[in-house]
């Protein structure tokens, strides 16, 4: 007979932010009884509520195809600089620059100035490998502990990726990275 395998999940981390009114201050002092967690409509037991501040891993996957030249590039660099300036000292950042090729402008680092330099040292050229760039960003986000945040920017349709959208979507579903496009 064929061998049987089973698996089970002992714990699942759920990140939440509770605020006093929209955009208000964070509410502290909450415990397990203050939360209701449902999995497909079935209540789950909440054992632990922790208020630790886990560092962010912010990965920029940015379209540097030739269509991003000029004002679009300036806006992209300005927005990236503003986000980098808002990071805490223990937060990490990385830059994946994609056009028809995918380049690692900067790996994950707490040296935010290095990522900013990479943002300004990359020049628009070629077509758009959006799907490949997204996948590379996801792999970098998962390469270190912390909360992964992948920020993707593109002004166009994918024209030159090797990977398929379905492959990358499947990988994203298995990931715990927050993706913002």
ZIPE-V272793 format. One record per residue. N is the residue number from 1. RES is the residue in one letter. SS is DSSP state (hx for helix, st for strand, lp for the rest). PSI is psi in whole degrees, 0 to 359 (* if undefined). Layout:
BEGIN
n=N res=RES ss=SS psi=PSI
n=N res=RES ss=SS psi=PSI
END
This chain:
BEGIN
n=1 res=X ss=lp psi=155
n=2 res=X ss=lp psi=142
n=3 res=X ss=lp psi=147
n=4 res=X ss=lp psi=139
n=5 res=X ss=lp psi=147
n=6 res=X ss=lp psi=161
n=7 res=X ss=lp psi=156
n=8 res=X ss=lp psi=154
n=9 res=X ss=lp psi=123
n=10 res=X ss=lp psi=323
n=11 res=X ss=lp psi=149
n=12 res=X ss=lp psi=130
n=13 res=X ss=lp psi=130
n=14 res=X ss=lp psi=115
n=15 res=X ss=lp psi=130
n=16 res=X ss=lp psi=156
n=17 res=X ss=lp psi=119
n=18 res=X ss=lp psi=124
n=19 res=X ss=st psi=157
n=20 res=X ss=lp psi=102
n=21 res=X ss=lp psi=165
n=22 res=X ss=lp psi=131
n=23 res=X ss=lp psi=16
n=24 res=X ss=lp psi=183
n=25 res=X ss=lp psi=155
n=26 res=X ss=st psi=141
n=27 res=X ss=lp psi=123
n=28 res=X ss=lp psi=169
n=29 res=X ss=lp psi=14
n=30 res=X ss=lp psi=150
n=31 res=X ss=lp psi=182
n=32 res=X ss=hx psi=324
n=33 res=X ss=hx psi=346
n=34 res=X ss=hx psi=356
n=35 res=X ss=lp psi=146
n=36 res=X ss=lp psi=122
n=37 res=X ss=st psi=126
n=38 res=X ss=st psi=138
n=39 res=X ss=st psi=107
n=40 res=X ss=lp psi=41
n=41 res=X ss=lp psi=355
n=42 res=X ss=st psi=123
n=43 res=X ss=st psi=138
n=44 res=X ss=st psi=150
n=45 res=X ss=lp psi=130
n=46 res=X ss=lp psi=115
n=47 res=X ss=lp psi=328
n=48 res=X ss=lp psi=136
n=49 res=X ss=lp psi=122
n=50 res=X ss=lp psi=145
n=51 res=X ss=lp psi=28
n=52 res=X ss=lp psi=149
n=53 res=X ss=lp psi=101
n=54 res=X ss=lp psi=129
n=55 res=X ss=lp psi=151
n=56 res=X ss=st psi=147
n=57 res=X ss=st psi=102
n=58 res=X ss=st psi=118
n=59 res=X ss=st psi=123
n=60 res=X ss=st psi=121
n=61 res=X ss=st psi=101
n=62 res=X ss=st psi=137
n=63 res=X ss=st psi=116
n=64 res=X ss=lp psi=37
n=65 res=X ss=lp psi=167
n=66 res=X ss=hx psi=341
n=67 res=X ss=hx psi=354
n=68 res=X ss=hx psi=4
n=69 res=X ss=lp psi=160
n=70 res=X ss=lp psi=228
n=71 res=X ss=hx psi=322
n=72 res=X ss=hx psi=317
n=73 res=X ss=hx psi=317
n=74 res=X ss=hx psi=317
n=75 res=X ss=hx psi=319
n=76 res=X ss=hx psi=315
n=77 res=X ss=hx psi=321
n=78 res=X ss=hx psi=314
n=79 res=X ss=hx psi=318
n=80 res=X ss=hx psi=318
n=81 res=X ss=hx psi=317
n=82 res=X ss=hx psi=317
n=83 res=X ss=hx psi=318
n=84 res=X ss=hx psi=321
n=85 res=X ss=hx psi=335
n=86 res=X ss=hx psi=351
n=87 res=X ss=lp psi=151
n=88 res=X ss=lp psi=164
n=89 res=X ss=lp psi=331
n=90 res=X ss=lp psi=351
n=91 res=X ss=lp psi=146
n=92 res=X ss=st psi=157
n=93 res=X ss=st psi=158
n=94 res=X ss=st psi=160
n=95 res=X ss=st psi=123
n=96 res=X ss=st psi=119
n=97 res=X ss=st psi=124
n=98 res=X ss=st psi=142
n=99 res=X ss=lp psi=242
n=100 res=X ss=lp psi=350
n=101 res=X ss=lp psi=164
n=102 res=X ss=st psi=125
n=103 res=X ss=st psi=140
n=104 res=X ss=st psi=101
n=105 res=X ss=st psi=322
n=106 res=X ss=st psi=132
n=107 res=X ss=st psi=176
n=108 res=X ss=st psi=128
n=109 res=X ss=st psi=153
n=110 res=X ss=lp psi=356
n=111 res=X ss=lp psi=83
n=112 res=X ss=hx psi=332
n=113 res=X ss=hx psi=326
n=114 res=X ss=hx psi=318
n=115 res=X ss=hx psi=320
n=116 res=X ss=hx psi=317
n=117 res=X ss=hx psi=318
n=118 res=X ss=hx psi=326
n=119 res=X ss=hx psi=326
n=120 res=X ss=hx psi=348
n=121 res=X ss=hx psi=1
n=122 res=X ss=lp psi=133
n=123 res=X ss=lp psi=140
n=124 res=X ss=lp psi=136
n=125 res=X ss=lp psi=150
n=126 res=X ss=lp psi=196
n=127 res=X ss=lp psi=195
n=128 res=X ss=lp psi=116
n=129 res=X ss=lp psi=64
n=130 res=X ss=hx psi=313
n=131 res=X ss=hx psi=315
n=132 res=X ss=hx psi=320
n=133 res=X ss=hx psi=320
n=134 res=X ss=hx psi=317
n=135 res=X ss=hx psi=316
n=136 res=X ss=hx psi=318
n=137 res=X ss=hx psi=320
n=138 res=X ss=hx psi=319
n=139 res=X ss=hx psi=322
n=140 res=X ss=hx psi=319
n=141 res=X ss=hx psi=326
n=142 res=X ss=lp psi=359
n=143 res=X ss=lp psi=354
n=144 res=X ss=lp psi=159
n=145 res=X ss=lp psi=158
n=146 res=X ss=lp psi=174
n=147 res=X ss=st psi=118
n=148 res=X ss=st psi=129
n=149 res=X ss=st psi=115
n=150 res=X ss=st psi=119
n=151 res=X ss=st psi=118
n=152 res=X ss=st psi=132
n=153 res=X ss=st psi=131
n=154 res=X ss=lp psi=146
n=155 res=X ss=lp psi=9
n=156 res=X ss=lp psi=190
n=157 res=X ss=lp psi=147
n=158 res=X ss=lp psi=129
n=159 res=X ss=lp psi=355
n=160 res=X ss=lp psi=23
n=161 res=X ss=lp psi=151
n=162 res=X ss=lp psi=321
n=163 res=X ss=lp psi=157
n=164 res=X ss=lp psi=157
n=165 res=X ss=hx psi=321
n=166 res=X ss=hx psi=320
n=167 res=X ss=hx psi=315
n=168 res=X ss=hx psi=322
n=169 res=X ss=hx psi=319
n=170 res=X ss=hx psi=317
n=171 res=X ss=hx psi=321
n=172 res=X ss=hx psi=323
n=173 res=X ss=hx psi=330
n=174 res=X ss=lp psi=356
n=175 res=X ss=lp psi=158
n=176 res=X ss=lp psi=23
n=177 res=X ss=lp psi=140
n=178 res=X ss=st psi=126
n=179 res=X ss=st psi=128
n=180 res=X ss=st psi=119
n=181 res=X ss=lp psi=*
END
